[in-house]
């Protein structure tokens, strides 16, 4: 694992710093905008952002510029979705609930959170692929004050940009310190997860058998 990453870092280091920086900024900025759309649920932006944070630790990228690009992309995407919701309204979205695999109960829960605690809705909504675009849309559809929405959105976008990129940055630092143990750690984790899965599956099977026999 460590040798693979080392090879990748050395390979990227061969390219001009400006070229890699522009590519990374484009990925973060436009990726964050796409992530705020319904198709964004297929975007692996969390893992990509963390990986770019690791590259920043290696000195291949500039962490400050990455944070700024991620932050601005999130804001641009959310504002776009907010005004789209404001223009077409909630009825437009409700027609597609079944297609996007969101049941009525979950949908109503999001609406209730927006009404009772807007900051909480925006803050935690950003941390889920399906609510990341629904929350800004519903804020617009329900005519939430634009200044209030943007103010809360700026705070949450700044926070999450820091969390993911600095998380990747310090993950790179930790890997440098303990990289030789990473392979063993991953193997142990996989074995524990597999054993846990088998135990849970067996318990479910036993419960089903007991229920069927009653």
N, C-alpha and C positions, 0 to 999 in steps of 0.2 A: 504493500500500500504506500509506504513512505517513498519507495523508489519510483513508483508510478507518478506520484505527485511531484517529486523532484524533477523527473523528466519533463512533465508538463510545464512546470515553472521555468525551467531552462529553455524550453521551446518557445514559450511566450516572450521571454526576455530577449529573444533574437530580433523581434519586431521593434520598430521605432516606438518610443513611449507614447508619442502623440497619437499614433494610429490605434493602439490598444485602448488608450484613454477615450478617444472619440467613439470607438465601438462599444465600450462599456457604458458610456454616458447614454448613447442611443438605445441600448438594450434596457437600461433602467428607466429612462424617461418614457419611451414609447411603450415599453412593457407595462409600466404602471398605468398608462392611459388605457391600453387594451384590457388590462385587468379589471378596470372599472366598467367594462361592458359585459353582457351576458356570456360572450365567448371566453371571457377572462378566467372562467373556472378551469379551463384547460391549460392555463399559463402557469408553469412551475416557478413563479417569481420569487417565492420565499427562498428556495434552495439556490436559485441563481444569484440572488442578492447576497446570501451568506457566502457563496463561493467567491464573488467579487470582493467581499470584505477580506477573505483570506488572501487574495491577490494583492490587496492594498497593504496587508501586513508584510508581504514579501517585497514591497517596494515597487511592484509592477504598475500599480495604480495609485491615485491620490484619493485617500479616504474622504477628504473634505468635499471634493468635487462630486464624488459618488453620492454622498449624503444629500447634497444640493440637487443633483439630478433626480434622485429617487423622490425627494420631497416635492419638487416642482411637478413631476409626472403624476404623483398621487393627487395633488391639488387640481391639476388640469383635468384629469379623468373624472374626478368627483364633481367638479363644477359642470362639466359637460353633461354628466348623467343627471345632475340636479335640474338643469334647465330643460333637458329633454322631458323629464318627469313633469315639470311645471307646464310644459307645452301640451303634452298628450293626456296627462291625468292618470289616475289609478286604474280606471276601467281598461285602459290599453294593456296594462300588465296582468290584470286578473284573467284576461282571455288566454294567457299563456302559462298559467300556474301549473297545469298538469304537464305541459310539455317540458317545463324546466324542473319538474320533480319537486315542487314545493306545495305542501298541503295547506289547506285553508287555516288550520290551527296555527301553524308556524308563521304564516303570513300575518295573521291577526296579532300574534305576539310581537312581531317586529313593529307593527303600527302602534301598538300600545306602548312599547318602550320609547319610540320616537316622541309620542305625545307626553309621556310622563318624565322621561329623562333623555333629552336630546343628546347630551354629551356622551352618555353611556352607550346609546345606540350607535353613534358615529365611531366611538372609540373601539368597542368590541366588534362592531360590524365590519371594520376593516380587517379583522383577524380571521375572517372566514370567507372562503372563495365565493359562496353563493350569496351571502349578505353584503359583500363588499360593494356590489353594484346596486342591490335592491334598496339599501338604506338611503343613498343619495337620491335615487329616483323617487322614493316615497316622500322624502323631505321636500322635493320640488312639487310633487303631485299634491301634497297637503299644504302647499303655500307657506312652508316654514320661512321665517324671515331670512332673507338672503345674507345679510351681514352676520347674523347670528350663526347661520349654517357655515359660512366660510370661516368665521373666527374659530369655531370648534374644530372644523376640518383641518385648519392650519396646525393647531396644537397637536391633534392626533397624528397627522401625517409626519410632522417633525419627530414625534416620539418614535413611531414605528420605523422610520428611516434610520434613526440612531440605533434602535434595538437590533434590527437585522444586520446592518452593516458592521456595527461595532461587535456584534455577536460573532460574525464571521472573522473579523479582525483578531479578536482574542482567541478564537478557535484555532486560527493559524499559529498564534503564539503558543497555545497549549500543545499543539501538534509538534511544534519544534522541540518542546521540552520532553514530551512523552510519546513521541511518534513511534519509537521502537516497540511500545506496548499496544499500539492501536490495533494491529492485526489480531492479537490475542484477545483484546477487549471486545472487538466486533464479533469474534467467534463465540466468546462466552455469552454475549448478549443474544446472539441468534439461537444458541442452544437453550438458554433460559426461556426465550420467547416461544420456541417450538414446544418445549416441555409444558409451559403454561397453557398453550393452545390445546395440547393433547389432553391435559387434565380437565380443562373447561369443557371440551368436547365430550369427554367421558361422563362428566357430571350431568351434562344436558341429556345424554343418552339414557342415563339411569333414571333421571326425573321423568323423561318421556315414557319410559317403560313402566314406571310406577303409576303414572297418570293413566296410561292405557289399560292397565290391569284393574283399575277401580271400576 
